[in-house]
Each structure stands twice: as C-alpha cells, then as structure tokens.
C-alpha cells in the first residue's frame, strides 16, 4: 500500500501527470490510472486519515476483487444432462436448444450453444461402451500389490503372497485367492477354485496378458500357454487376451474391455487390502482351510 499512498500524494500535493507519477513510483501508467480511479470511487483523498491503515486502504480500493462477472453472463446449461439427452433417439441439439431458450429467453443463441457443448464434449474421454451377457466373460488377473502373510507367529517371520482375482463381467461377482507364487500350477489351480466357487464355467476367459498364460503378446494372434488352453477346453471355454485398441471411425481409441476387473483390483489394493491381510494372516497356518473359505470380496 506504500505505492498507493505515494500515487495519491504526488497527484494531490504536486499535481504531477500520470506518466510522471508512474515513473516515480515504478509502476505502469495503466496501474497508476486504475489506482486513482479506485481511490475516487472509494471517496479517498489525500491526506488520508490517521486511522486508515494498510488493511483498511486495501479493503476500500479492492472490495470488489474476485467478484467480477465472467464472459458467460447467460444461464449455463447442464451440459451433462444435455449429453445424456442426446443419446436418446430423435433428440438433437436444436430440440434441446429450443427447450433451453424457452426457459431462458436471454440465454445463448443457437450457434454459441452448440460451440459451448462441443467444447465441453471434447474434454470427455473417448471410450467404447461394453455390454456383458450373463455367463459370457470371466476376467482373471493377479492384483498388482502383494500382501504380507505371517508364516511364523512366534518369530514374526512374514512372506509376500500374490492375489489372484476373478470377476464375472455381468454381475461383478468376484473371487480372490492368495498364492505364494504366480507360476502355472498356481494359475491353473486358482482357475479351478474360481470355477467351483461360481458353480460353472463362462464362455470366455479374458486375461490382461499375464506372463504365466501368454507366451507372446500380440494384438492379432497372441501365443497362449498350451496347458492353459487345455484347461479352458476341458471346461468348454475359450481364452482371449486383453485387446489394447478398437477401431472407431477412421481412428483408434482405447478399448476399455477391462473395467470391472480394474475396479475390483483397485478396491483390493486401496480399500480391502488391510482387511484381507488380517484374514490371510489368521489362516496362514492352514492354507487348505483358507481355500475352503473361498474369499468372496
């Protein structure tokens, strides 16, 4: 506020011009003019009263700071609702704008309405909606994080265990089991336990290119482990690795064919991990008893 006081003093006592005052206080001419304008609007004159502190002076000059109305002075539509309405049959932006302008006669014109919606829609992630039929797909993978298991309660010795997760695509019914390793026998046995828990086998086993099952990852022709293929054939199921992209128009977009599995694994890693650690630690002495429980998360 020292610079503000100097501007008022130079202007009132010495009658200097705007450019001379700006040079003396080391500010731009526009800043000096704006300060004098605010002072005149606030009714301030030099000399200031003794009770006018820097805080009082700042409040008087900049009381309206942060309340400036933006360039969008018309009522803003609910773009999320507009986006949902456009998914219905025979609904167009023209129809939605007609409803908007009938409610807000001073609102955006049609061209501006369309530009604002398209700008909002560009910020949405480009995804492909996936539909799941009951019993069609089972998503399988290992959770990213391991859990600490107490193997000797007397000495406190611990060991890291890997979490196998299986999720049905349609219902999100989930199965999880802890294993010491991620070897092929563990992978196969976890599948058997999961299918017994679900009470049946799906038509398709979808996995996220797990190294234990996919020998060579390829978008068009991945090489799947023969033992894993034989197990799937025994249950009448097929194996498919996670696709990375899907064609849409003239470009490629990420294909989210993995949302339920990702959500379940994220829930294990972030929310249920502590509870699951305690559960495994209590059952670490008898893995057979733990497997009978078939942890359904």
C-alpha positions, 0 to 999 in steps of 0.5 A: 500500500506504500505505492498507493499512498505515494500515487495519491500524494504526488497527484494531490500535493504536486499535481504531477501527470500520470506518466510522471507519477508512474515513473516515480513510483515504478509502476505502469501508467495503466496501474497508476490510472486504475489506482486513482480511479479506485481511490475516487470511487472509494471517496479517498483523498489525500491526506488520508486519515490517521486511522486508515491503515494498510488493511483498511486502504486495501479493503476500500480500493479492492472490495470488489476483487474476485467478484467480477462477472465472467464472459458467460453472463447467460444461464449455463446449461447442464451440459451433462444432462444435455449429453445424456439427452442426446443419446436418446433417439430423435433428440438433437441439439436444436430440440434441446436448444429450443427447450433451453431458450424457452426457459431462458429467453436471454440465454445463448443463441443457437450457434454459441450453444452448440460451440459451448457443448462441443467444447465441453464434449471434447474434454470427455474421454473417448471410450467404447461402451461394453455390454456383458451377457450373463455367463459370457466373460470371466476376467482373471488377473493377479492384483498388482500389490502383494500382501504380507502373510505371517508364516511364523507367529512366534518369530514374526517371520512374514512372506509376500503372497500374490492375489489372484482375482476373478470377476464375472463381467455381468454381475461383478461377482468376484473371487480372490485367492492368495498364492505364494507364487504366480507360476502355472500350477498356481494359475491353473489351480486358482482357475479351478477354485474360481470355477467351483466357487461360481458353480460353472464355467463362462464362455470366455476367459479374458486375461490382461496378458499375464506372463504365466498364460501368454507366451507372446503378446500380440494384438492379432494372434497372441501365443497362449500357454498350451496347458492353459488352453487345455484347461479352458477346453476341458471346461468348454471355454475359450481364452482371449487376451486383453485387446489394447485398441478398437477401431472407431471411425477412421481412428483408434481409441482405447478399448476399455474391455477391462473395467470391472476387473480394474475396479475390483483390483483397485478396491483390493489394493486401496480399500480391502487390502488391510482387511484381507491381510488380517484374514490371510494372516489368521489362516496362514497356518492352514492354507487348505482351510483358507481355500475352503473359505473361498474369499468372496470380496 
